[in-house]
Amino acid sequence: MAGSTDLRQAFGQFGTGVAIIALRDSENRPTGLTVNSFASVSLEPPLLSWCLANDSQLFDEVARAGRFSVNVLAADQLDLSNRMAGAGDHVLQPDEFDEGTYGTPLVRGALAQFDCHIHDRVELGDHIMLVGGIDATRHCAQGRAPLMYFRGKYAGIDVEACNG
Ligand SMILES: Cc1cc2nc3c(=O)[nH]c(=O)nc-3n(C[C@H](O)[C@H](O)[C@H](O)COP(=O)(O)O)c2cc1C
């Protein structure tokens, strides 16, 4: 089997978008975490998934949360992505989120927002997979560029070419 450095580099060849998982922590603070493990799972019923490292500072908060949102970031949200990917403060500021129908924070300006309840949690190696049942979703009109991640770095995409 490949070593973990090889595996990380091989996984990194798969270019992804970037999302922020947002939830209320145990003190009811709006809290965010940057991920690229987001995946669509099912249309009927509507399900999605993402994975969290077992050693994340936010593991206990995610484990106890009943709900979370997945917020697909636009290219102009790079600074927020970096902040929510660092060790330390993961609190969203009042101008950075709105509240969904169920009280879940939704990141303002995201290309898409998925407001979810926890459908399932699956322990898988050094990560846990969270499966969200989607209660509500919103997405913005065409034209804005997504934030992308490829080979361990943020990357650009030619949205005009995609819209064509
Ligand atoms: C682009 C990007 C994607 C990431 N994807 C994930 C992910 O899918 N799952 C995860 O657990 N951590 C992921 N991380 C790392 C977390 O954002 C980071 O570990 C966390 O926010 C920092 O808190 P921690 O030190 O408690 O882990 C990603 C980081 C970046 C920059």
The ligand as a Tripos MOL2 file, in Angstrom:
@<TRIPOS>MOLECULE
LIG
   31    33     1     0     0
SMALL
NO_CHARGES

@<TRIPOS>ATOM
      1 C1         -9.0990   23.4590    1.3400 C.3       1 LIG1
      2 C2         -9.1620   22.7330    2.6530 C.ar      1 LIG1
      3 C3         -9.9500   21.5960    2.7730 C.ar      1 LIG1
      4 C4        -10.0620   20.9020    3.9800 C.ar      1 LIG1
      5 N1        -10.8770   19.8170    4.0610 N.ar      1 LIG1
      6 C5        -11.0390   19.1710    5.2470 C.ar      1 LIG1
      7 C6        -11.9530   18.0830    5.3590 C.ar      1 LIG1
      8 O1        -12.6150   17.6930    4.4060 O.2       1 LIG1
      9 N2        -12.0650   17.4750    6.5740 N.ar      1 LIG1
     10 C7        -11.3430   17.8870    7.6670 C.ar      1 LIG1
     11 O2        -11.4920   17.3010    8.7550 O.2       1 LIG1
     12 N3        -10.4700   18.9190    7.5820 N.ar      1 LIG1
     13 C8        -10.3130   19.5740    6.4120 C.ar      1 LIG1
     14 N4         -9.4660   20.6510    6.3050 N.ar      1 LIG1
     15 C9         -8.7450   21.0720    7.4990 C.3       1 LIG1
     16 C10        -9.6170   21.8470    8.4390 C.3       1 LIG1
     17 O3        -10.1970   22.9960    7.8350 O.3       1 LIG1
     18 C11        -8.7410   22.2780    9.6180 C.3       1 LIG1
     19 O4         -8.1030   21.1500   10.1430 O.3       1 LIG1
     20 C12        -9.5620   22.8530   10.7190 C.3       1 LIG1
     21 O5        -10.3600   23.9060   10.3250 O.3       1 LIG1
     22 C13        -8.6150   23.4000   11.7880 C.3       1 LIG1
     23 O6         -9.0820   22.9770   12.9420 O.3       1 LIG1
     24 P1         -8.3130   21.7970   13.6670 P.3       1 LIG1
     25 O7         -6.9180   22.2620   13.8950 O.co2     1 LIG1
     26 O8         -9.0460   21.6270   14.8920 O.co2     1 LIG1
     27 O9         -8.4010   20.6020   12.7720 O.co2     1 LIG1
     28 C14        -9.3380   21.3410    5.1050 C.ar      1 LIG1
     29 C15        -8.5240   22.4890    4.9870 C.ar      1 LIG1
     30 C16        -8.4480   23.1800    3.7750 C.ar      1 LIG1
     31 C17        -7.5910   24.4090    3.6660 C.3       1 LIG1
@<TRIPOS>BOND
     1     1     2 1
     2     2     3 ar
     3     2    30 ar
     4     3     4 ar
     5     4     5 ar
     6     4    28 ar
     7     5     6 ar
     8     6     7 ar
     9     6    13 1
    10     7     8 2
    11     7     9 ar
    12     9    10 ar
    13    10    11 2
    14    10    12 ar
    15    12    13 ar
    16    13    14 ar
    17    14    15 1
    18    14    28 ar
    19    15    16 1
    20    16    17 1
    21    16    18 1
    22    18    19 1
    23    18    20 1
    24    20    21 1
    25    20    22 1
    26    22    23 1
    27    23    24 1
    28    24    25 2
    29    24    26 1
    30    24    27 1
    31    28    29 ar
    32    29    30 ar
    33    30    31 1
@<TRIPOS>SUBSTRUCTURE
     1 LIG1         1 GROUP 0 **** ****
